[in-house]
Amino acid sequence: MIHYKHGVLQAKKRKGTQLITTAPQWLTMSQFATQAGLSHSKVKRMKLEGNIPFLQDGRTVRIPIQALDYDWLINWRKQQAR
């Protein structure tokens, strides 16, 4: 099953009762901030302005690991502008 949310493809397969996400891998906002060298508040601001893709389930926010790649992020922003 493939889901398309916030401009990111997410393929999922079920194996027993465990859900396995094959791609993309997701980071929490804190993990993303640490790996990108940004403050947590900057990442939150980017999320609210729509500058980074994210998936939110309740209070849990996940950002695809591909967003760490600058070229991928620029291409994603261009697709969102269409």
Backbone as XML, in Angstrom:
<?xml version="1.0"?>
<chain id="A" units="angstrom">
  <residue number="1" name="MET">
    <atom name="N" x="0.844" y="-1.155" z="0.000"/>
    <atom name="CA" x="0.000" y="0.000" z="0.000"/>
    <atom name="C" x="0.899" y="1.230" z="0.000"/>
  </residue>
  <residue number="2" name="ILE">
    <atom name="N" x="0.600" y="2.213" z="-0.824"/>
    <atom name="CA" x="1.402" y="3.421" z="-0.890"/>
    <atom name="C" x="0.537" y="4.612" z="-0.529"/>
  </residue>
  <residue number="3" name="HIS">
    <atom name="N" x="1.007" y="5.419" z="0.381"/>
    <atom name="CA" x="0.314" y="6.614" z="0.813"/>
    <atom name="C" x="1.071" y="7.826" z="0.294"/>
  </residue>
  <residue number="4" name="TYR">
    <atom name="N" x="0.362" y="8.875" z="-0.056"/>
    <atom name="CA" x="0.985" y="10.105" z="-0.506"/>
    <atom name="C" x="0.531" y="11.225" z="0.406"/>
  </residue>
  <residue number="5" name="LYS">
    <atom name="N" x="1.413" y="11.673" z="1.283"/>
    <atom name="CA" x="1.078" y="12.738" z="2.219"/>
    <atom name="C" x="2.177" y="13.783" z="2.214"/>
  </residue>
  <residue number="6" name="HIS">
    <atom name="N" x="1.794" y="15.011" z="2.130"/>
    <atom name="CA" x="2.718" y="16.135" z="2.209"/>
    <atom name="C" x="3.837" y="16.023" z="1.178"/>
  </residue>
  <residue number="7" name="GLY">
    <atom name="N" x="3.526" y="15.544" z="-0.023"/>
    <atom name="CA" x="4.508" y="15.497" z="-1.087"/>
    <atom name="C" x="5.534" y="14.391" z="-0.957"/>
  </residue>
  <residue number="8" name="VAL">
    <atom name="N" x="5.275" y="13.405" z="-0.116"/>
    <atom name="CA" x="6.248" y="12.336" z="0.110"/>
    <atom name="C" x="5.554" y="10.993" z="-0.042"/>
  </residue>
  <residue number="9" name="LEU">
    <atom name="N" x="6.156" y="10.107" z="-0.817"/>
    <atom name="CA" x="5.617" y="8.756" z="-0.952"/>
    <atom name="C" x="6.004" y="7.941" z="0.270"/>
  </residue>
  <residue number="10" name="GLN">
    <atom name="N" x="5.060" y="7.185" z="0.768"/>
    <atom name="CA" x="5.316" y="6.347" z="1.933"/>
    <atom name="C" x="4.758" y="4.956" z="1.638"/>
  </residue>
  <residue number="11" name="ALA">
    <atom name="N" x="5.648" y="4.001" z="1.454"/>
    <atom name="CA" x="5.224" y="2.631" z="1.176"/>
    <atom name="C" x="5.160" y="1.851" z="2.476"/>
  </residue>
  <residue number="12" name="LYS">
    <atom name="N" x="4.065" y="1.133" z="2.671"/>
    <atom name="CA" x="3.899" y="0.360" z="3.900"/>
    <atom name="C" x="3.518" y="-1.072" z="3.556"/>
  </residue>
  <residue number="13" name="LYS">
    <atom name="N" x="4.028" y="-1.998" z="4.344"/>
    <atom name="CA" x="3.667" y="-3.406" z="4.214"/>
    <atom name="C" x="3.331" y="-3.934" z="5.596"/>
  </residue>
  <residue number="14" name="ARG">
    <atom name="N" x="2.382" y="-4.832" z="5.655"/>
    <atom name="CA" x="2.041" y="-5.448" z="6.941"/>
    <atom name="C" x="2.695" y="-6.823" z="7.018"/>
  </residue>
  <residue number="15" name="LYS">
    <atom name="N" x="3.278" y="-7.097" z="8.167"/>
    <atom name="CA" x="3.887" y="-8.406" z="8.422"/>
    <atom name="C" x="3.394" y="-8.836" z="9.788"/>
  </residue>
  <residue number="16" name="GLY">
    <atom name="N" x="2.401" y="-9.701" z="9.815"/>
    <atom name="CA" x="1.791" y="-10.072" z="11.083"/>
    <atom name="C" x="1.054" y="-8.875" z="11.638"/>
  </residue>
  <residue number="17" name="THR">
    <atom name="N" x="1.356" y="-8.512" z="12.859"/>
    <atom name="CA" x="0.730" y="-7.333" z="13.453"/>
    <atom name="C" x="1.668" y="-6.132" z="13.432"/>
  </residue>
  <residue number="18" name="GLN">
    <atom name="N" x="2.903" y="-6.337" z="12.945"/>
    <atom name="CA" x="3.884" y="-5.266" z="12.945"/>
    <atom name="C" x="3.833" y="-4.517" z="11.620"/>
  </residue>
  <residue number="19" name="LEU">
    <atom name="N" x="3.831" y="-3.197" z="11.668"/>
    <atom name="CA" x="3.820" y="-2.365" z="10.483"/>
    <atom name="C" x="5.258" y="-2.010" z="10.133"/>
  </residue>
  <residue number="20" name="ILE">
    <atom name="N" x="5.652" y="-2.304" z="8.902"/>
    <atom name="CA" x="7.015" y="-2.030" z="8.463"/>
    <atom name="C" x="6.956" y="-0.915" z="7.425"/>
  </residue>
  <residue number="21" name="THR">
    <atom name="N" x="7.642" y="0.176" z="7.672"/>
    <atom name="CA" x="7.721" y="1.261" z="6.711"/>
    <atom name="C" x="9.000" y="1.090" z="5.917"/>
  </residue>
  <residue number="22" name="THR">
    <atom name="N" x="8.882" y="0.910" z="4.608"/>
    <atom name="CA" x="10.055" y="0.660" z="3.786"/>
    <atom name="C" x="10.729" y="1.951" z="3.352"/>
  </residue>
  <residue number="23" name="ALA">
    <atom name="N" x="9.968" y="2.975" z="3.026"/>
    <atom name="CA" x="10.557" y="4.248" z="2.598"/>
    <atom name="C" x="9.504" y="5.322" z="2.700"/>
  </residue>
  <residue number="24" name="PRO">
    <atom name="N" x="9.750" y="6.478" z="3.044"/>
    <atom name="CA" x="11.016" y="6.965" z="3.562"/>
    <atom name="C" x="11.145" y="6.711" z="5.046"/>
  </residue>
  <residue number="25" name="GLN">
    <atom name="N" x="12.338" y="6.915" z="5.558"/>
    <atom name="CA" x="12.533" y="6.820" z="6.999"/>
    <atom name="C" x="12.166" y="8.173" z="7.595"/>
  </residue>
  <residue number="26" name="TRP">
    <atom name="N" x="11.648" y="8.163" z="8.778"/>
    <atom name="CA" x="11.149" y="9.381" z="9.406"/>
    <atom name="C" x="11.975" y="9.755" z="10.624"/>
  </residue>
  <residue number="27" name="LEU">
    <atom name="N" x="12.114" y="11.051" z="10.856"/>
    <atom name="CA" x="12.809" y="11.583" z="12.019"/>
    <atom name="C" x="11.834" y="12.409" z="12.852"/>
  </residue>
  <residue number="28" name="THR">
    <atom name="N" x="12.077" y="12.464" z="14.142"/>
    <atom name="CA" x="11.305" y="13.384" z="14.975"/>
    <atom name="C" x="11.838" y="14.798" z="14.713"/>
  </residue>
  <residue number="29" name="MET">
    <atom name="N" x="11.112" y="15.800" z="15.197"/>
    <atom name="CA" x="11.578" y="17.174" z="15.008"/>
    <atom name="C" x="12.921" y="17.398" z="15.695"/>
  </residue>
  <residue number="30" name="SER">
    <atom name="N" x="13.111" y="16.822" z="16.873"/>
    <atom name="CA" x="14.384" y="16.975" z="17.598"/>
    <atom name="C" x="15.530" y="16.306" z="16.859"/>
  </residue>
  <residue number="31" name="GLN">
    <atom name="N" x="15.298" y="15.095" z="16.333"/>
    <atom name="CA" x="16.327" y="14.401" z="15.567"/>
    <atom name="C" x="16.692" y="15.192" z="14.318"/>
  </residue>
  <residue number="32" name="PHE">
    <atom name="N" x="15.667" y="15.716" z="13.624"/>
    <atom name="CA" x="15.911" y="16.503" z="12.423"/>
    <atom name="C" x="16.719" y="17.755" z="12.758"/>
  </residue>
  <residue number="33" name="ALA">
    <atom name="N" x="16.349" y="18.452" z="13.836"/>
    <atom name="CA" x="17.055" y="19.664" z="14.236"/>
    <atom name="C" x="18.524" y="19.370" z="14.536"/>
  </residue>
  <residue number="34" name="THR">
    <atom name="N" x="18.781" y="18.295" z="15.248"/>
    <atom name="CA" x="20.149" y="17.919" z="15.594"/>
    <atom name="C" x="20.966" y="17.598" z="14.351"/>
  </residue>
  <residue number="35" name="GLN">
    <atom name="N" x="20.409" y="16.772" z="13.461"/>
    <atom name="CA" x="21.149" y="16.360" z="12.269"/>
    <atom name="C" x="21.326" y="17.494" z="11.271"/>
  </residue>
  <residue number="36" name="ALA">
    <atom name="N" x="20.377" y="18.431" z="11.224"/>
    <atom name="CA" x="20.471" y="19.559" z="10.301"/>
    <atom name="C" x="21.263" y="20.716" z="10.894"/>
  </residue>
  <residue number="37" name="GLY">
    <atom name="N" x="21.568" y="20.655" z="12.198"/>
    <atom name="CA" x="22.308" y="21.718" z="12.852"/>
    <atom name="C" x="21.457" y="22.965" z="13.075"/>
  </residue>
  <residue number="38" name="LEU">
    <atom name="N" x="20.169" y="22.768" z="13.301"/>
    <atom name="CA" x="19.230" y="23.869" z="13.522"/>
    <atom name="C" x="18.653" y="23.785" z="14.927"/>
  </residue>
  <residue number="39" name="SER">
    <atom name="N" x="18.089" y="24.887" z="15.380"/>
    <atom name="CA" x="17.418" y="24.852" z="16.672"/>
    <atom name="C" x="16.028" y="24.238" z="16.505"/>
  </residue>
  <residue number="40" name="HIS">
    <atom name="N" x="15.486" y="23.744" z="17.601"/>
    <atom name="CA" x="14.157" y="23.134" z="17.572"/>
    <atom name="C" x="13.119" y="24.167" z="17.132"/>
  </residue>
  <residue number="41" name="SER">
    <atom name="N" x="13.263" y="25.419" z="17.603"/>
    <atom name="CA" x="12.293" y="26.457" z="17.242"/>
    <atom name="C" x="12.365" y="26.803" z="15.754"/>
  </residue>
  <residue number="42" name="LYS">
    <atom name="N" x="13.550" y="26.738" z="15.149"/>
    <atom name="CA" x="13.687" y="27.000" z="13.705"/>
    <atom name="C" x="12.981" y="25.912" z="12.907"/>
  </residue>
  <residue number="43" name="VAL">
    <atom name="N" x="13.131" y="24.658" z="13.315"/>
    <atom name="CA" x="12.465" y="23.549" z="12.626"/>
    <atom name="C" x="10.949" y="23.684" z="12.772"/>
  </residue>
  <residue number="44" name="LYS">
    <atom name="N" x="10.497" y="24.060" z="13.962"/>
    <atom name="CA" x="9.064" y="24.253" z="14.186"/>
    <atom name="C" x="8.526" y="25.369" z="13.289"/>
  </residue>
  <residue number="45" name="ARG">
    <atom name="N" x="9.284" y="26.457" z="13.167"/>
    <atom name="CA" x="8.885" y="27.567" z="12.307"/>
    <atom name="C" x="8.833" y="27.132" z="10.847"/>
  </residue>
  <residue number="46" name="MET">
    <atom name="N" x="9.835" y="26.351" z="10.401"/>
    <atom name="CA" x="9.862" y="25.847" z="9.025"/>
    <atom name="C" x="8.643" y="24.967" z="8.759"/>
  </residue>
  <residue number="47" name="LYS">
    <atom name="N" x="8.274" y="24.152" z="9.732"/>
    <atom name="CA" x="7.096" y="23.277" z="9.610"/>
    <atom name="C" x="5.826" y="24.110" z="9.473"/>
  </residue>
  <residue number="48" name="LEU">
    <atom name="N" x="5.670" y="25.112" z="10.333"/>
    <atom name="CA" x="4.469" y="25.940" z="10.313"/>
    <atom name="C" x="4.354" y="26.773" z="9.035"/>
  </residue>
  <residue number="49" name="GLU">
    <atom name="N" x="5.496" y="27.180" z="8.465"/>
    <atom name="CA" x="5.498" y="27.956" z="7.228"/>
    <atom name="C" x="5.357" y="27.074" z="5.993"/>
  </residue>
  <residue number="50" name="GLY">
    <atom name="N" x="5.431" y="25.754" z="6.180"/>
    <atom name="CA" x="5.303" y="24.828" z="5.052"/>
    <atom name="C" x="6.582" y="24.663" z="4.248"/>
  </residue>
  <residue number="51" name="ASN">
    <atom name="N" x="7.729" y="24.947" z="4.863"/>
    <atom name="CA" x="9.008" y="24.846" z="4.163"/>
    <atom name="C" x="9.628" y="23.457" z="4.206"/>
  </residue>
  <residue number="52" name="ILE">
    <atom name="N" x="9.107" y="22.575" z="5.047"/>
    <atom name="CA" x="9.588" y="21.203" z="5.093"/>
    <atom name="C" x="8.379" y="20.267" z="5.114"/>
  </residue>
  <residue number="53" name="PRO">
    <atom name="N" x="8.511" y="19.098" z="4.496"/>
    <atom name="CA" x="7.415" y="18.131" z="4.532"/>
    <atom name="C" x="7.350" y="17.478" z="5.911"/>
  </residue>
  <residue number="54" name="PHE">
    <atom name="N" x="6.155" y="17.106" z="6.320"/>
    <atom name="CA" x="6.010" y="16.447" z="7.617"/>
    <atom name="C" x="4.736" y="15.622" z="7.621"/>
  </residue>
  <residue number="55" name="LEU">
    <atom name="N" x="4.675" y="14.714" z="8.553"/>
    <atom name="CA" x="3.505" y="13.887" z="8.794"/>
    <atom name="C" x="3.182" y="14.047" z="10.269"/>
  </residue>
  <residue number="56" name="GLN">
    <atom name="N" x="1.955" y="14.416" z="10.571"/>
    <atom name="CA" x="1.579" y="14.638" z="11.961"/>
    <atom name="C" x="0.412" y="13.743" z="12.323"/>
  </residue>
  <residue number="57" name="ASP">
    <atom name="N" x="0.577" y="13.028" z="13.432"/>
    <atom name="CA" x="-0.471" y="12.177" z="13.974"/>
    <atom name="C" x="-0.658" y="12.600" z="15.424"/>
  </residue>
  <residue number="58" name="GLY">
    <atom name="N" x="-1.673" y="13.404" z="15.676"/>
    <atom name="CA" x="-1.856" y="13.948" z="17.015"/>
    <atom name="C" x="-0.759" y="14.942" z="17.307"/>
  </residue>
  <residue number="59" name="ARG">
    <atom name="N" x="-0.021" y="14.706" z="18.388"/>
    <atom name="CA" x="1.090" y="15.593" z="18.731"/>
    <atom name="C" x="2.418" y="15.124" z="18.154"/>
  </residue>
  <residue number="60" name="THR">
    <atom name="N" x="2.434" y="13.931" z="17.592"/>
    <atom name="CA" x="3.657" y="13.372" z="17.037"/>
    <atom name="C" x="3.894" y="13.916" z="15.630"/>
  </residue>
  <residue number="61" name="VAL">
    <atom name="N" x="5.058" y="14.517" z="15.426"/>
    <atom name="CA" x="5.433" y="15.069" z="14.128"/>
    <atom name="C" x="6.633" y="14.293" z="13.612"/>
  </residue>
  <residue number="62" name="ARG">
    <atom name="N" x="6.563" y="13.861" z="12.367"/>
    <atom name="CA" x="7.670" y="13.142" z="11.726"/>
    <atom name="C" x="8.054" y="13.882" z="10.453"/>
  </residue>
  <residue number="63" name="ILE">
    <atom name="N" x="9.356" y="13.946" z="10.195"/>
    <atom name="CA" x="9.897" y="14.593" z="9.009"/>
    <atom name="C" x="10.701" y="13.542" z="8.254"/>
  </residue>
  <residue number="64" name="PRO">
    <atom name="N" x="10.509" y="13.423" z="6.920"/>
    <atom name="CA" x="11.268" y="12.401" z="6.175"/>
    <atom name="C" x="12.760" y="12.710" z="6.197"/>
  </residue>
  <residue number="65" name="ILE">
    <atom name="N" x="13.545" y="11.655" z="6.276"/>
    <atom name="CA" x="14.995" y="11.809" z="6.358"/>
    <atom name="C" x="15.553" y="12.459" z="5.089"/>
  </residue>
  <residue number="66" name="GLN">
    <atom name="N" x="14.844" y="12.343" z="3.962"/>
    <atom name="CA" x="15.292" y="12.952" z="2.714"/>
    <atom name="C" x="15.351" y="14.470" z="2.825"/>
  </residue>
  <residue number="67" name="ALA">
    <atom name="N" x="14.590" y="15.069" z="3.748"/>
    <atom name="CA" x="14.569" y="16.523" z="3.898"/>
    <atom name="C" x="15.922" y="17.059" z="4.359"/>
  </residue>
  <residue number="68" name="LEU">
    <atom name="N" x="16.810" y="16.199" z="4.840"/>
    <atom name="CA" x="18.156" y="16.625" z="5.212"/>
    <atom name="C" x="18.990" y="16.947" z="3.976"/>
  </residue>
  <residue number="69" name="ASP">
    <atom name="N" x="18.626" y="16.377" z="2.840"/>
    <atom name="CA" x="19.331" y="16.620" z="1.581"/>
    <atom name="C" x="18.811" y="17.924" z="0.974"/>
  </residue>
  <residue number="70" name="TYR">
    <atom name="N" x="19.675" y="18.909" z="0.851"/>
    <atom name="CA" x="19.280" y="20.238" z="0.390"/>
    <atom name="C" x="18.640" y="20.196" z="-0.999"/>
  </residue>
  <residue number="71" name="ASP">
    <atom name="N" x="19.234" y="19.473" z="-1.934"/>
    <atom name="CA" x="18.694" y="19.399" z="-3.298"/>
    <atom name="C" x="17.307" y="18.767" z="-3.306"/>
  </residue>
  <residue number="72" name="TRP">
    <atom name="N" x="17.107" y="17.710" z="-2.512"/>
    <atom name="CA" x="15.799" y="17.069" z="-2.437"/>
    <atom name="C" x="14.768" y="18.041" z="-1.895"/>
  </residue>
  <residue number="73" name="LEU">
    <atom name="N" x="15.144" y="18.808" z="-0.878"/>
    <atom name="CA" x="14.233" y="19.764" z="-0.251"/>
    <atom name="C" x="13.851" y="20.878" z="-1.216"/>
  </residue>
  <residue number="74" name="ILE">
    <atom name="N" x="14.811" y="21.382" z="-1.992"/>
    <atom name="CA" x="14.520" y="22.430" z="-2.981"/>
    <atom name="C" x="13.560" y="21.898" z="-4.034"/>
  </residue>
  <residue number="75" name="ASN">
    <atom name="N" x="13.769" y="20.674" z="-4.510"/>
    <atom name="CA" x="12.857" y="20.073" z="-5.495"/>
    <atom name="C" x="11.467" y="19.878" z="-4.907"/>
  </residue>
  <residue number="76" name="TRP">
    <atom name="N" x="11.383" y="19.485" z="-3.650"/>
    <atom name="CA" x="10.081" y="19.308" z="-2.996"/>
    <atom name="C" x="9.339" y="20.639" z="-2.928"/>
  </residue>
  <residue number="77" name="ARG">
    <atom name="N" x="10.076" y="21.714" z="-2.581"/>
    <atom name="CA" x="9.447" y="23.038" z="-2.499"/>
    <atom name="C" x="8.926" y="23.495" z="-3.860"/>
  </residue>
  <residue number="78" name="LYS">
    <atom name="N" x="9.698" y="23.217" z="-4.921"/>
    <atom name="CA" x="9.262" y="23.586" z="-6.274"/>
    <atom name="C" x="7.984" y="22.844" z="-6.644"/>
  </residue>
  <residue number="79" name="GLN">
    <atom name="N" x="7.884" y="21.565" z="-6.278"/>
    <atom name="CA" x="6.669" y="20.775" z="-6.582"/>
    <atom name="C" x="5.488" y="21.318" z="-5.805"/>
  </residue>
  <residue number="80" name="GLN">
    <atom name="N" x="5.680" y="21.787" z="-4.586"/>
    <atom name="CA" x="4.593" y="22.324" z="-3.783"/>
    <atom name="C" x="4.078" y="23.649" z="-4.334"/>
  </residue>
  <residue number="81" name="ALA">
    <atom name="N" x="4.965" y="24.396" z="-5.011"/>
    <atom name="CA" x="4.588" y="25.703" z="-5.544"/>
    <atom name="C" x="3.695" y="25.590" z="-6.777"/>
  </residue>
  <residue number="82" name="ARG">
    <atom name="N" x="3.669" y="24.433" z="-7.409"/>
    <atom name="CA" x="2.865" y="24.252" z="-8.624"/>
    <atom name="C" x="1.401" y="24.318" z="-8.350"/>
  </residue>
</chain>
